[in-house]
Each structure stands twice: as structure tokens, then as C-alpha cells.
Amino acid sequence: MLCLEFPIPPLPQFVTVGHAVWSPGDRHFARTFGVYDLLLVKRGTLYMMEEGKEYAVGPGMLLVLEAGLPHEGYRACEEDTEIYWVHFIHEAEPAYIRRGDIPWSSLLAKGTVEDEEPSVQQRLYLPKFAAVDLERLEPILQEMNEIHNRLSAENAMRLHLLLAGLLAALQEECERTDQPEPAVRLARAAAAYLAVHWREPFHLAGLAEELHFQADYITRCMKQHIGTTPLQYVLHLRLEEAKKLLGGTVLGISEIAERVGIQDPNYMTRLFSARFGVTPGAYRQRLRQRDEAAAVTGPGEN
């Protein structure tokens, strides 16, 4: 399955939604416009062409037509064809990625109390053209249409939340369709094991024994499909927890290092400085100064 990859935030923005039954002989007109057109067919077949490529969108199938690409019906409907459509916009052009290459287990940086912008590492994945779970998606689309037909200041926010829910459900379609290749399954299994045991002393041999694969092969699979080695994965989790403890507790550096599974506090300081560009002590002091400044300013003051 080919999927569209969008950087988020921001999330795609809702434009409009609709539902219709096309009669035999109806055919989509030709156009090029600046919104994404998500089409889902409940019954019948819709024949669409995008930039010269033909798609026969049958019952239970989804097609996402991309903003800026010309599309039209290349053939008229031959029977009553019931469809839902959702138009949305997104500021960035999507990338294309095969379902099996999506790095589902890749670690992302967590937001902190000192961040002023959201992370740009996050991604949204949508099927380009695929069979989907209509029974699960149709209630969302029906509610979106009902709200859109009686749109008001009171219910408009709900419509945008439903779009986010629809996109989340479609991303799950990318994740669960077919079984991933063995190397991907192994990488995910290793990541899942490490996510539970990251506080324990790290031994690559122990991971190999747990998963019944050679350590070098596990490392190659994680590096290829998750983007980190097993040790890098564990250190990421430990340092993220250390950052959380620095901001939310009064524990000393040595005790924090011990709690996150790093026995040498000097080693943790070196790792923390290399990853975040500041020592643990300086990071904590920065947070305290910010809190003090906020307390002096007080709520509602400039």
C-alpha cells in the first residue's frame, strides 16, 4: 500500500464534507484545485483519473486526490454509486511512503516546559488508494455530514475534532493492513521489549536471548526500521525521563541518574549535554529562572 506522509503539526484543516448517490451516467468533472479530496465509496464504482493515472474506486475503497493535481472522471458510473467526500487543506506537500517502510516505533522528542514551538518530527500517514473498514469510518462521516448541514458556532469545533478522528482512523488502516516483513516485526519487538525494561542494566546479549536472534541482526533491523540502535533507544528513554525528573522534582543529579538506570552521574551529565546542549544542572536552573520570572510577572500582566 502506498501512503501519503504529512508533517504535523499543524493538522490538516477541514474545508467541507458531503454525501451523495450518483446515478448511472454521472461522471466527475475535470478540475485542479488547492484542496485534498478524500473520496470513500459505499456502493457502486467511481472511476477517477489523477494526473493520467486511473483508479476504479469500488465499495469500501478510499482514494485521496491531492491538492494541485488535475483529476477527473475517466468513465461514467454504471450503477447507483454512493460516496462520501471530505475536502481538507494542509500547508505542506506530502511525501510518499510504502506502508511497510513507515517507522511506527521511531522515538520522538517529548515537549518540555521550556519549548515555545511544537516538535516538527511528527507525521500523519494516510492511505492513497486502499480498501478500508467502512463500518468503522461511516459513523464518523455521517456525523460530520449531520453537523455540516446544521453548522453553527456551537457545533463547528466538533466538526474539526471529527476530521482529526477520521484521519487517525485512516492512519490505523496504514498500520494494520497486512503483516509487516520479518525484519520490521523484529525491530518492533525489540523496541517494545526495551520500552518496558529500559531502567534495567542494558545487555545486548540479553536482548538477543529474549528475542532468539543474533545481536548484530537485531541492531541492523532496529537501525534500518526505527532509526536507532538498541542502546541509543534505551538512552533516549533514560534521558527523556531524566529531563522530566529535573523539571518536576528536587532530586539530586546522582539520584536522578540512578533512577533512570545510569549508575555514573558524570556519564549521565555527558550524555545529557550532548543530546540537549546543556548540562542537567543548567537545564534545571533555566526552568527555575523561568518559573521565578512568571511568578514576578503574575497572571494577566505584560
C-alpha positions, -999 to +999 in steps of 0.1 A: +000+000+000+012+035-008+006+061+019+008+099+020+031+113+047+022+147+061+043+166+086+023+176+117+016+200+134-004+217+121-031+191+114-050+192+081-078+218+082-114+210+074-130+226+044-162+207+036-178+173+037-206+157+016-226+126+008-244+117-024-257+090-047-245+093-083-268+079-109-257+057-139-241+081-165-228+106-139-192+114-142-169+136-122-159+168-140-123+178-147-106+202-123-074+212-105-078+230-071-059+236-040-075+211-016-073+174-009-103+155-019-109+123+002-133+100-015-149+069+001-173+047-019-200+028-001-216+011-031-211+012-069-179+022-085-164+057-091-139+060-119-114+087-113-082+097-130-055+118-113-026+132-134-032+105-160-035+075-136-068+057-134-085+045-102-116+023-101-129+031-066-152+003-056-173-005-025-153+000+007-125+018-011-108+051-004-089+074-027-072+106-017-069+131-046-040+155-040-041+193-039-028+209-071-030+177-092-056+176-121-083+150-117-115+140-135-138+110-140-124+089-169-156+069-171-193+074-161-208+055-133-226+023-144-249+019-114-261+039-084-228+049-067-230+061-031-200+082-020-187+103+009-162+131+003-141+153+026-121+183+015-092+194+036-061+216+032-026+212+045+003+237+041+030+211+032+032+188+002+030+152+012+058+126+007+051+091-005+060+061+016+052+024+014+032+010+043+060-014+053+085+014+055+066+036+080+088+038+111+059+033+136+083+026+165+106+056+160+111+077+191+101+113+191+113+141+214+088+150+241+077+185+246+091+203+277+081+232+298+106+254+281+096+247+245+079+275+226+071+256+195+058+221+189+080+193+176+083+191+138+093+154+139+057+141+140+040+126+109+005+118+098+000+088+074-030+083+051-037+056+025-035+069-010-058+042-025-069+013-005-097-009+008-107+004+043-130-005+072-162+012+060-182+000+090-158+019+113-154+050+092-190+056+081-204+067+115-177+094+116-186+106+081-223+105+089-219+127+120-197+151+101-224+155+074-251+160+100-231+187+118-222+203+085-259+205+075-268+225+106-234+242+111-234+268+139-209+285+162-220+259+188-210+228+169-183+240+145-155+228+168-169+193+169-166+191+131-128+198+133-124+172+160-142+146+139-119+153+110-090+146+133-107+114+144-113+103+108-076+109+099-065+090+130-087+060+120-073+061+084-037+062+098-045+030+116-055+015+083-020+021+071-006+004+102-027-027+104-031-037+067-012-070+061+016-083+082+049-064+081+081-081+069+100-102+094+128-076+099+102-049+107+084-072+132+118-080+149+126-043+151+092-035+167+095-065+191+130-053+202+117-017+207+087-030+227+109-051+250+133-022+256+104+002+263+095-020+293+130-028+305+149+004+298+156+010+335+174-023+339+211-027+331+215-028+293+229-061+279+226-066+241+232-103+247+202-104+270+180-088+243+193-114+218+185-142+241+150-128+248+142-125+210+161-155+198+180-136+172+217-127+169+225-093+185+241-079+153+210-087+133+187-071+159+208-040+158+207-038+120+169-042+120+164-015+146+188+008+128+171+003+095+134+004+105+134+025+137+165+047+131+184+038+163+205+010+177+191-008+208+215+012+231+205+045+215+169+036+220+174+029+257+195+061+262+168+081+246+142+068+271+165+074+300+174+109+291+138+119+285+129+106+319+159+125+334+146+157+318+112+151+333+127+145+368+148+176+366+118+197+359+093+180+383+113+170+413+141+183+437+161+151+434+198+155+430+217+146+398+231+115+413+197+102+424+181+110+390+209+092+373+203+061+394+165+063+389+169+063+351+194+034+351+226+053+347+250+044+375+276+072+369+261+107+372+291+122+353+283+099+324+247+110+325+258+146+325+279+140+294+250+122+276+225+149+287+248+177+275+255+160+242+218+154+235+202+187+247+231+211+245+230+220+282+241+203+315+214+188+338+222+215+364+219+243+339+187+229+325+171+228+359+184+264+367+168+276+334+135+261+344+137+278+379+145+312+364+115+309+341+092+300+370+105+329+390+100+353+362+065+341+357+058+345+394+071+380+394+051+390+363+019+374+376-012+364+356-026+389+333+004+412+334+026+421+304 
